Amino acid sequence: MSKSISLSLVLAASLGLAACSGAAENNTAATNNAAVENASNAAENAMNAAENATNAAGNATNAANAMNASNAM
């Protein structure tokens, strides 16, 4: 759920910045598409980082549990 919220916020922020530019007549579809693609890539990178952090936390938990199990013997 937090991944979809992150993606929504990044996309909304990037589109808001693109919409507030002072030279609206100079904006082209290609520029807008590039901004959306960049925002999408940034959101995907953020989601991957969050997933990696979750995996690292799980690995740390597993390591701690293994140490506790070996100490109990």
PyMOL Python script that loads the backbone (N, CA, C, O; Angstrom):
from pymol import cmd

cmd.read_pdbstr("""\
ATOM      1  N   MET A   1       0.818  -1.179   0.000  1.00  0.00           N
ATOM      2  CA  MET A   1       0.000   0.000   0.000  1.00  0.00           C
ATOM      3  C   MET A   1       0.870   1.254   0.000  1.00  0.00           C
ATOM      4  O   MET A   1       0.566   2.223  -0.696  1.00  0.00           O
ATOM      5  N   SER A   2       1.947   1.237   0.775  1.00  0.00           N
ATOM      6  CA  SER A   2       2.801   2.416   0.831  1.00  0.00           C
ATOM      7  C   SER A   2       3.522   2.641  -0.498  1.00  0.00           C
ATOM      8  O   SER A   2       3.869   3.772  -0.840  1.00  0.00           O
ATOM      9  N   LYS A   3       3.746   1.555  -1.247  1.00  0.00           N
ATOM     10  CA  LYS A   3       4.387   1.700  -2.551  1.00  0.00           C
ATOM     11  C   LYS A   3       3.479   2.475  -3.503  1.00  0.00           C
ATOM     12  O   LYS A   3       3.940   3.359  -4.225  1.00  0.00           O
ATOM     13  N   SER A   4       2.211   2.146  -3.501  1.00  0.00           N
ATOM     14  CA  SER A   4       1.292   2.844  -4.397  1.00  0.00           C
ATOM     15  C   SER A   4       1.114   4.300  -3.970  1.00  0.00           C
ATOM     16  O   SER A   4       0.952   5.182  -4.813  1.00  0.00           O
ATOM     17  N   ILE A   5       1.145   4.547  -2.674  1.00  0.00           N
ATOM     18  CA  ILE A   5       1.055   5.926  -2.186  1.00  0.00           C
ATOM     19  C   ILE A   5       2.292   6.705  -2.616  1.00  0.00           C
ATOM     20  O   ILE A   5       2.188   7.855  -3.041  1.00  0.00           O
ATOM     21  N   SER A   6       3.468   6.077  -2.504  1.00  0.00           N
ATOM     22  CA  SER A   6       4.713   6.737  -2.911  1.00  0.00           C
ATOM     23  C   SER A   6       4.677   7.069  -4.391  1.00  0.00           C
ATOM     24  O   SER A   6       5.038   8.175  -4.794  1.00  0.00           O
ATOM     25  N   LEU A   7       4.246   6.118  -5.197  1.00  0.00           N
ATOM     26  CA  LEU A   7       4.171   6.342  -6.636  1.00  0.00           C
ATOM     27  C   LEU A   7       3.210   7.476  -6.956  1.00  0.00           C
ATOM     28  O   LEU A   7       3.510   8.330  -7.790  1.00  0.00           O
ATOM     29  N   SER A   8       2.060   7.490  -6.299  1.00  0.00           N
ATOM     30  CA  SER A   8       1.076   8.542  -6.536  1.00  0.00           C
ATOM     31  C   SER A   8       1.627   9.919  -6.170  1.00  0.00           C
ATOM     32  O   SER A   8       1.425  10.887  -6.903  1.00  0.00           O
ATOM     33  N   LEU A   9       2.315  10.002  -5.045  1.00  0.00           N
ATOM     34  CA  LEU A   9       2.880  11.288  -4.622  1.00  0.00           C
ATOM     35  C   LEU A   9       3.957  11.782  -5.571  1.00  0.00           C
ATOM     36  O   LEU A   9       4.015  12.970  -5.886  1.00  0.00           O
ATOM     37  N   VAL A  10       4.811  10.873  -6.026  1.00  0.00           N
ATOM     38  CA  VAL A  10       5.879  11.268  -6.951  1.00  0.00           C
ATOM     39  C   VAL A  10       5.283  11.742  -8.268  1.00  0.00           C
ATOM     40  O   VAL A  10       5.707  12.762  -8.811  1.00  0.00           O
ATOM     41  N   LEU A  11       4.307  11.010  -8.782  1.00  0.00           N
ATOM     42  CA  LEU A  11       3.688  11.406 -10.040  1.00  0.00           C
ATOM     43  C   LEU A  11       2.945  12.732  -9.898  1.00  0.00           C
ATOM     44  O   LEU A  11       3.036  13.590 -10.776  1.00  0.00           O
ATOM     45  N   ALA A  12       2.218  12.904  -8.809  1.00  0.00           N
ATOM     46  CA  ALA A  12       1.477  14.150  -8.605  1.00  0.00           C
ATOM     47  C   ALA A  12       2.430  15.335  -8.480  1.00  0.00           C
ATOM     48  O   ALA A  12       2.171  16.405  -9.032  1.00  0.00           O
ATOM     49  N   ALA A  13       3.524  15.148  -7.761  1.00  0.00           N
ATOM     50  CA  ALA A  13       4.490  16.230  -7.593  1.00  0.00           C
ATOM     51  C   ALA A  13       5.152  16.595  -8.917  1.00  0.00           C
ATOM     52  O   ALA A  13       5.318  17.775  -9.228  1.00  0.00           O
ATOM     53  N   SER A  14       5.529  15.587  -9.693  1.00  0.00           N
ATOM     54  CA  SER A  14       6.196  15.882 -10.961  1.00  0.00           C
ATOM     55  C   SER A  14       5.246  16.532 -11.951  1.00  0.00           C
ATOM     56  O   SER A  14       5.639  17.450 -12.671  1.00  0.00           O
ATOM     57  N   LEU A  15       4.006  16.074 -12.000  1.00  0.00           N
ATOM     58  CA  LEU A  15       3.038  16.699 -12.901  1.00  0.00           C
ATOM     59  C   LEU A  15       2.697  18.109 -12.436  1.00  0.00           C
ATOM     60  O   LEU A  15       2.489  18.996 -13.264  1.00  0.00           O
ATOM     61  N   GLY A  16       2.637  18.328 -11.146  1.00  0.00           N
ATOM     62  CA  GLY A  16       2.386  19.664 -10.618  1.00  0.00           C
ATOM     63  C   GLY A  16       3.498  20.624 -10.969  1.00  0.00           C
ATOM     64  O   GLY A  16       3.242  21.778 -11.312  1.00  0.00           O
ATOM     65  N   LEU A  17       4.737  20.157 -10.888  1.00  0.00           N
ATOM     66  CA  LEU A  17       5.861  21.008 -11.260  1.00  0.00           C
ATOM     67  C   LEU A  17       5.853  21.304 -12.758  1.00  0.00           C
ATOM     68  O   LEU A  17       6.141  22.423 -13.181  1.00  0.00           O
ATOM     69  N   ALA A  18       5.521  20.293 -13.548  1.00  0.00           N
ATOM     70  CA  ALA A  18       5.464  20.503 -14.996  1.00  0.00           C
ATOM     71  C   ALA A  18       4.349  21.487 -15.353  1.00  0.00           C
ATOM     72  O   ALA A  18       4.503  22.290 -16.273  1.00  0.00           O
ATOM     73  N   ALA A  19       3.238  21.428 -14.637  1.00  0.00           N
ATOM     74  CA  ALA A  19       2.099  22.297 -14.931  1.00  0.00           C
ATOM     75  C   ALA A  19       2.360  23.742 -14.502  1.00  0.00           C
ATOM     76  O   ALA A  19       1.742  24.661 -15.040  1.00  0.00           O
ATOM     77  N   CYS A  20       3.254  23.955 -13.555  1.00  0.00           N
ATOM     78  CA  CYS A  20       3.502  25.301 -13.037  1.00  0.00           C
ATOM     79  C   CYS A  20       4.635  26.026 -13.745  1.00  0.00           C
ATOM     80  O   CYS A  20       5.044  27.101 -13.306  1.00  0.00           O
ATOM     81  N   SER A  21       5.149  25.464 -14.825  1.00  0.00           N
ATOM     82  CA  SER A  21       6.268  26.124 -15.499  1.00  0.00           C
ATOM     83  C   SER A  21       5.802  27.424 -16.135  1.00  0.00           C
ATOM     84  O   SER A  21       4.655  27.530 -16.570  1.00  0.00           O
ATOM     85  N   GLY A  22       6.677  28.405 -16.190  1.00  0.00           N
ATOM     86  CA  GLY A  22       6.342  29.717 -16.714  1.00  0.00           C
ATOM     87  C   GLY A  22       6.215  29.751 -18.229  1.00  0.00           C
ATOM     88  O   GLY A  22       5.533  30.624 -18.765  1.00  0.00           O
ATOM     89  N   ALA A  23       6.847  28.830 -18.926  1.00  0.00           N
ATOM     90  CA  ALA A  23       6.832  28.827 -20.386  1.00  0.00           C
ATOM     91  C   ALA A  23       5.978  27.683 -20.900  1.00  0.00           C
ATOM     92  O   ALA A  23       6.474  26.777 -21.569  1.00  0.00           O
ATOM     93  N   ALA A  24       4.702  27.729 -20.587  1.00  0.00           N
ATOM     94  CA  ALA A  24       3.804  26.633 -20.949  1.00  0.00           C
ATOM     95  C   ALA A  24       3.715  26.451 -22.458  1.00  0.00           C
ATOM     96  O   ALA A  24       3.538  25.328 -22.930  1.00  0.00           O
ATOM     97  N   GLU A  25       3.835  27.533 -23.223  1.00  0.00           N
ATOM     98  CA  GLU A  25       3.728  27.401 -24.677  1.00  0.00           C
ATOM     99  C   GLU A  25       4.920  26.675 -25.286  1.00  0.00           C
ATOM    100  O   GLU A  25       4.819  26.158 -26.398  1.00  0.00           O
ATOM    101  N   ASN A  26       6.030  26.627 -24.589  1.00  0.00           N
ATOM    102  CA  ASN A  26       7.221  25.947 -25.095  1.00  0.00           C
ATOM    103  C   ASN A  26       7.252  24.461 -24.723  1.00  0.00           C
ATOM    104  O   ASN A  26       8.088  23.714 -25.230  1.00  0.00           O
ATOM    105  N   ASN A  27       6.360  24.037 -23.853  1.00  0.00           N
ATOM    106  CA  ASN A  27       6.341  22.630 -23.467  1.00  0.00           C
ATOM    107  C   ASN A  27       5.800  21.805 -24.619  1.00  0.00           C
ATOM    108  O   ASN A  27       4.839  22.191 -25.285  1.00  0.00           O
ATOM    109  N   THR A  28       6.420  20.686 -24.837  1.00  0.00           N
ATOM    110  CA  THR A  28       5.962  19.777 -25.882  1.00  0.00           C
ATOM    111  C   THR A  28       5.522  18.483 -25.249  1.00  0.00           C
ATOM    112  O   THR A  28       5.791  18.221 -24.077  1.00  0.00           O
ATOM    113  N   ALA A  29       4.845  17.679 -26.036  1.00  0.00           N
ATOM    114  CA  ALA A  29       4.402  16.379 -25.536  1.00  0.00           C
ATOM    115  C   ALA A  29       5.593  15.518 -25.152  1.00  0.00           C
ATOM    116  O   ALA A  29       5.528  14.764 -24.181  1.00  0.00           O
ATOM    117  N   ALA A  30       6.676  15.624 -25.901  1.00  0.00           N
ATOM    118  CA  ALA A  30       7.870  14.832 -25.595  1.00  0.00           C
ATOM    119  C   ALA A  30       8.451  15.214 -24.243  1.00  0.00           C
ATOM    120  O   ALA A  30       8.875  14.346 -23.480  1.00  0.00           O
ATOM    121  N   THR A  31       8.474  16.501 -23.943  1.00  0.00           N
ATOM    122  CA  THR A  31       8.991  16.958 -22.656  1.00  0.00           C
ATOM    123  C   THR A  31       8.120  16.452 -21.512  1.00  0.00           C
ATOM    124  O   THR A  31       8.630  15.997 -20.488  1.00  0.00           O
ATOM    125  N   ASN A  32       6.816  16.534 -21.689  1.00  0.00           N
ATOM    126  CA  ASN A  32       5.903  16.047 -20.661  1.00  0.00           C
ATOM    127  C   ASN A  32       6.029  14.544 -20.476  1.00  0.00           C
ATOM    128  O   ASN A  32       6.014  14.039 -19.353  1.00  0.00           O
ATOM    129  N   ASN A  33       6.154  13.834 -21.593  1.00  0.00           N
ATOM    130  CA  ASN A  33       6.310  12.382 -21.498  1.00  0.00           C
ATOM    131  C   ASN A  33       7.608  12.016 -20.787  1.00  0.00           C
ATOM    132  O   ASN A  33       7.646  11.067 -20.004  1.00  0.00           O
ATOM    133  N   ALA A  34       8.669  12.771 -21.060  1.00  0.00           N
ATOM    134  CA  ALA A  34       9.947  12.506 -20.399  1.00  0.00           C
ATOM    135  C   ALA A  34       9.839  12.765 -18.899  1.00  0.00           C
ATOM    136  O   ALA A  34      10.400  12.016 -18.100  1.00  0.00           O
ATOM    137  N   ALA A  35       9.119  13.822 -18.509  1.00  0.00           N
ATOM    138  CA  ALA A  35       8.960  14.123 -17.085  1.00  0.00           C
ATOM    139  C   ALA A  35       8.181  13.016 -16.379  1.00  0.00           C
ATOM    140  O   ALA A  35       8.528  12.611 -15.270  1.00  0.00           O
ATOM    141  N   VAL A  36       7.134  12.536 -17.027  1.00  0.00           N
ATOM    142  CA  VAL A  36       6.340  11.457 -16.428  1.00  0.00           C
ATOM    143  C   VAL A  36       7.163  10.177 -16.344  1.00  0.00           C
ATOM    144  O   VAL A  36       7.101   9.454 -15.351  1.00  0.00           O
ATOM    145  N   GLU A  37       7.939   9.903 -17.398  1.00  0.00           N
ATOM    146  CA  GLU A  37       8.776   8.705 -17.384  1.00  0.00           C
ATOM    147  C   GLU A  37       9.839   8.798 -16.294  1.00  0.00           C
ATOM    148  O   GLU A  37      10.108   7.815 -15.603  1.00  0.00           O
ATOM    149  N   ASN A  38      10.446   9.976 -16.137  1.00  0.00           N
ATOM    150  CA  ASN A  38      11.439  10.164 -15.083  1.00  0.00           C
ATOM    151  C   ASN A  38      10.816   9.990 -13.698  1.00  0.00           C
ATOM    152  O   ASN A  38      11.420   9.386 -12.812  1.00  0.00           O
ATOM    153  N   ALA A  39       9.621  10.515 -13.518  1.00  0.00           N
ATOM    154  CA  ALA A  39       8.943  10.362 -12.233  1.00  0.00           C
ATOM    155  C   ALA A  39       8.594   8.903 -11.981  1.00  0.00           C
ATOM    156  O   ALA A  39       8.719   8.406 -10.862  1.00  0.00           O
ATOM    157  N   SER A  40       8.165   8.236 -13.016  1.00  0.00           N
ATOM    158  CA  SER A  40       7.836   6.811 -12.880  1.00  0.00           C
ATOM    159  C   SER A  40       9.079   6.003 -12.528  1.00  0.00           C
ATOM    160  O   SER A  40       9.028   5.115 -11.677  1.00  0.00           O
ATOM    161  N   ASN A  41      10.203   6.313 -13.188  1.00  0.00           N
ATOM    162  CA  ASN A  41      11.460   5.622 -12.878  1.00  0.00           C
ATOM    163  C   ASN A  41      11.912   5.913 -11.448  1.00  0.00           C
ATOM    164  O   ASN A  41      12.393   5.017 -10.755  1.00  0.00           O
ATOM    165  N   ALA A  42      11.762   7.143 -11.013  1.00  0.00           N
ATOM    166  CA  ALA A  42      12.147   7.493  -9.647  1.00  0.00           C
ATOM    167  C   ALA A  42      11.276   6.747  -8.637  1.00  0.00           C
ATOM    168  O   ALA A  42      11.769   6.266  -7.617  1.00  0.00           O
ATOM    169  N   ALA A  43       9.982   6.655  -8.930  1.00  0.00           N
ATOM    170  CA  ALA A  43       9.081   5.932  -8.028  1.00  0.00           C
ATOM    171  C   ALA A  43       9.421   4.444  -8.002  1.00  0.00           C
ATOM    172  O   ALA A  43       9.394   3.810  -6.947  1.00  0.00           O
ATOM    173  N   GLU A  44       9.742   3.896  -9.169  1.00  0.00           N
ATOM    174  CA  GLU A  44      10.109   2.479  -9.216  1.00  0.00           C
ATOM    175  C   GLU A  44      11.395   2.224  -8.433  1.00  0.00           C
ATOM    176  O   GLU A  44      11.509   1.225  -7.723  1.00  0.00           O
ATOM    177  N   ASN A  45      12.365   3.138  -8.567  1.00  0.00           N
ATOM    178  CA  ASN A  45      13.608   3.012  -7.801  1.00  0.00           C
ATOM    179  C   ASN A  45      13.343   3.097  -6.298  1.00  0.00           C
ATOM    180  O   ASN A  45      13.949   2.368  -5.513  1.00  0.00           O
ATOM    181  N   ALA A  46      12.441   3.985  -5.906  1.00  0.00           N
ATOM    182  CA  ALA A  46      12.102   4.108  -4.489  1.00  0.00           C
ATOM    183  C   ALA A  46      11.429   2.841  -3.979  1.00  0.00           C
ATOM    184  O   ALA A  46      11.697   2.396  -2.863  1.00  0.00           O
ATOM    185  N   MET A  47      10.560   2.265  -4.791  1.00  0.00           N
ATOM    186  CA  MET A  47       9.893   1.024  -4.386  1.00  0.00           C
ATOM    187  C   MET A  47      10.897  -0.118  -4.277  1.00  0.00           C
ATOM    188  O   MET A  47      10.812  -0.938  -3.363  1.00  0.00           O
ATOM    189  N   ASN A  48      11.852  -0.174  -5.212  1.00  0.00           N
ATOM    190  CA  ASN A  48      12.887  -1.207  -5.139  1.00  0.00           C
ATOM    191  C   ASN A  48      13.744  -1.024  -3.891  1.00  0.00           C
ATOM    192  O   ASN A  48      14.106  -2.004  -3.240  1.00  0.00           O
ATOM    193  N   ALA A  49      14.066   0.205  -3.557  1.00  0.00           N
ATOM    194  CA  ALA A  49      14.854   0.462  -2.350  1.00  0.00           C
ATOM    195  C   ALA A  49      14.094   0.041  -1.101  1.00  0.00           C
ATOM    196  O   ALA A  49      14.680  -0.515  -0.172  1.00  0.00           O
ATOM    197  N   ALA A  50      12.784   0.305  -1.076  1.00  0.00           N
ATOM    198  CA  ALA A  50      11.978  -0.104   0.069  1.00  0.00           C
ATOM    199  C   ALA A  50      11.919  -1.625   0.171  1.00  0.00           C
ATOM    200  O   ALA A  50      11.989  -2.185   1.265  1.00  0.00           O
ATOM    201  N   GLU A  51      11.791  -2.284  -0.975  1.00  0.00           N
ATOM    202  CA  GLU A  51      11.766  -3.750  -0.965  1.00  0.00           C
ATOM    203  C   GLU A  51      13.106  -4.314  -0.499  1.00  0.00           C
ATOM    204  O   GLU A  51      13.148  -5.285   0.256  1.00  0.00           O
ATOM    205  N   ASN A  52      14.204  -3.697  -0.956  1.00  0.00           N
ATOM    206  CA  ASN A  52      15.529  -4.133  -0.515  1.00  0.00           C
ATOM    207  C   ASN A  52      15.705  -3.939   0.991  1.00  0.00           C
ATOM    208  O   ASN A  52      16.298  -4.784   1.663  1.00  0.00           O
ATOM    209  N   ALA A  53      15.196  -2.838   1.515  1.00  0.00           N
ATOM    210  CA  ALA A  53      15.290  -2.592   2.953  1.00  0.00           C
ATOM    211  C   ALA A  53      14.478  -3.629   3.731  1.00  0.00           C
ATOM    212  O   ALA A  53      14.905  -4.103   4.784  1.00  0.00           O
ATOM    213  N   THR A  54      13.313  -3.971   3.202  1.00  0.00           N
ATOM    214  CA  THR A  54      12.487  -5.002   3.848  1.00  0.00           C
ATOM    215  C   THR A  54      13.212  -6.337   3.854  1.00  0.00           C
ATOM    216  O   THR A  54      13.216  -7.045   4.861  1.00  0.00           O
ATOM    217  N   ASN A  55      13.825  -6.678   2.725  1.00  0.00           N
ATOM    218  CA  ASN A  55      14.577  -7.934   2.652  1.00  0.00           C
ATOM    219  C   ASN A  55      15.763  -7.934   3.606  1.00  0.00           C
ATOM    220  O   ASN A  55      16.057  -8.951   4.234  1.00  0.00           O
ATOM    221  N   ALA A  56      16.438  -6.812   3.717  1.00  0.00           N
ATOM    222  CA  ALA A  56      17.579  -6.723   4.629  1.00  0.00           C
ATOM    223  C   ALA A  56      17.128  -6.884   6.080  1.00  0.00           C
ATOM    224  O   ALA A  56      17.806  -7.534   6.877  1.00  0.00           O
ATOM    225  N   ALA A  57      15.990  -6.296   6.417  1.00  0.00           N
ATOM    226  CA  ALA A  57      15.466  -6.446   7.776  1.00  0.00           C
ATOM    227  C   ALA A  57      15.102  -7.904   8.053  1.00  0.00           C
ATOM    228  O   ALA A  57      15.351  -8.418   9.143  1.00  0.00           O
ATOM    229  N   GLY A  58      14.518  -8.555   7.068  1.00  0.00           N
ATOM    230  CA  GLY A  58      14.194  -9.977   7.217  1.00  0.00           C
ATOM    231  C   GLY A  58      15.439 -10.816   7.386  1.00  0.00           C
ATOM    232  O   GLY A  58      15.470 -11.738   8.202  1.00  0.00           O
ATOM    233  N   ASN A  59      16.468 -10.499   6.615  1.00  0.00           N
ATOM    234  CA  ASN A  59      17.734 -11.231   6.739  1.00  0.00           C
ATOM    235  C   ASN A  59      18.351 -11.024   8.120  1.00  0.00           C
ATOM    236  O   ASN A  59      18.887 -11.967   8.703  1.00  0.00           O
ATOM    237  N   ALA A  60      18.284  -9.833   8.637  1.00  0.00           N
ATOM    238  CA  ALA A  60      18.828  -9.556   9.965  1.00  0.00           C
ATOM    239  C   ALA A  60      18.050 -10.315  11.035  1.00  0.00           C
ATOM    240  O   ALA A  60      18.632 -10.831  11.989  1.00  0.00           O
ATOM    241  N   THR A  61      16.732 -10.377  10.868  1.00  0.00           N
ATOM    242  CA  THR A  61      15.906 -11.132  11.813  1.00  0.00           C
ATOM    243  C   THR A  61      16.256 -12.611  11.778  1.00  0.00           C
ATOM    244  O   THR A  61      16.374 -13.257  12.820  1.00  0.00           O
ATOM    245  N   ASN A  62      16.423 -13.142  10.567  1.00  0.00           N
ATOM    246  CA  ASN A  62      16.791 -14.547  10.430  1.00  0.00           C
ATOM    247  C   ASN A  62      18.141 -14.837  11.061  1.00  0.00           C
ATOM    248  O   ASN A  62      18.319 -15.871  11.706  1.00  0.00           O
ATOM    249  N   ALA A  63      19.094 -13.933  10.879  1.00  0.00           N
ATOM    250  CA  ALA A  63      20.418 -14.120  11.468  1.00  0.00           C
ATOM    251  C   ALA A  63      20.345 -14.086  12.991  1.00  0.00           C
ATOM    252  O   ALA A  63      21.000 -14.879  13.668  1.00  0.00           O
ATOM    253  N   ALA A  64      19.551 -13.167  13.525  1.00  0.00           N
ATOM    254  CA  ALA A  64      19.403 -13.076  14.981  1.00  0.00           C
ATOM    255  C   ALA A  64      18.727 -14.330  15.532  1.00  0.00           C
ATOM    256  O   ALA A  64      19.119 -14.839  16.582  1.00  0.00           O
ATOM    257  N   ASN A  65      17.727 -14.819  14.834  1.00  0.00           N
ATOM    258  CA  ASN A  65      17.050 -16.042  15.276  1.00  0.00           C
ATOM    259  C   ASN A  65      17.981 -17.240  15.228  1.00  0.00           C
ATOM    260  O   ASN A  65      17.928 -18.097  16.110  1.00  0.00           O
ATOM    261  N   ALA A  66      18.831 -17.315  14.213  1.00  0.00           N
ATOM    262  CA  ALA A  66      19.793 -18.414  14.118  1.00  0.00           C
ATOM    263  C   ALA A  66      20.803 -18.355  15.252  1.00  0.00           C
ATOM    264  O   ALA A  66      21.180 -19.387  15.808  1.00  0.00           O
ATOM    265  N   MET A  67      21.244 -17.139  15.599  1.00  0.00           N
ATOM    266  CA  MET A  67      22.186 -17.001  16.712  1.00  0.00           C
ATOM    267  C   MET A  67      21.541 -17.395  18.029  1.00  0.00           C
ATOM    268  O   MET A  67      22.167 -18.048  18.864  1.00  0.00           O
ATOM    269  N   ASN A  68      20.275 -16.992  18.214  1.00  0.00           N
ATOM    270  CA  ASN A  68      19.568 -17.340  19.445  1.00  0.00           C
ATOM    271  C   ASN A  68      19.377 -18.853  19.547  1.00  0.00           C
ATOM    272  O   ASN A  68      19.498 -19.426  20.630  1.00  0.00           O
ATOM    273  N   ALA A  69      19.083 -19.491  18.430  1.00  0.00           N
ATOM    274  CA  ALA A  69      18.885 -20.932  18.428  1.00  0.00           C
ATOM    275  C   ALA A  69      20.181 -21.663  18.753  1.00  0.00           C
ATOM    276  O   ALA A  69      20.169 -22.658  19.478  1.00  0.00           O
ATOM    277  N   SER A  70      21.312 -21.171  18.214  1.00  0.00           N
ATOM    278  CA  SER A  70      22.584 -21.840  18.490  1.00  0.00           C
ATOM    279  C   SER A  70      23.043 -21.592  19.920  1.00  0.00           C
ATOM    280  O   SER A  70      23.728 -22.434  20.501  1.00  0.00           O
ATOM    281  N   ASN A  71      22.680 -20.453  20.496  1.00  0.00           N
ATOM    282  CA  ASN A  71      23.036 -20.158  21.887  1.00  0.00           C
ATOM    283  C   ASN A  71      22.184 -20.963  22.862  1.00  0.00           C
ATOM    284  O   ASN A  71      22.611 -21.211  23.990  1.00  0.00           O
ATOM    285  N   ALA A  72      21.000 -21.369  22.454  1.00  0.00           N
ATOM    286  CA  ALA A  72      20.094 -22.111  23.329  1.00  0.00           C
ATOM    287  C   ALA A  72      20.551 -23.559  23.493  1.00  0.00           C
ATOM    288  O   ALA A  72      20.146 -24.233  24.440  1.00  0.00           O
ATOM    289  N   MET A  73      21.389 -24.037  22.582  1.00  0.00           N
ATOM    290  CA  MET A  73      21.827 -25.434  22.660  1.00  0.00           C
ATOM    291  C   MET A  73      22.852 -25.620  23.677  1.00  0.00           C
ATOM    292  O   MET A  73      23.332 -26.737  23.874  1.00  0.00           O
TER     293      MET A  73
END
""", "prot")
cmd.dss("prot")
cmd.show_as("cartoon", "prot")
cmd.util.cbc("prot")
cmd.orient("prot")
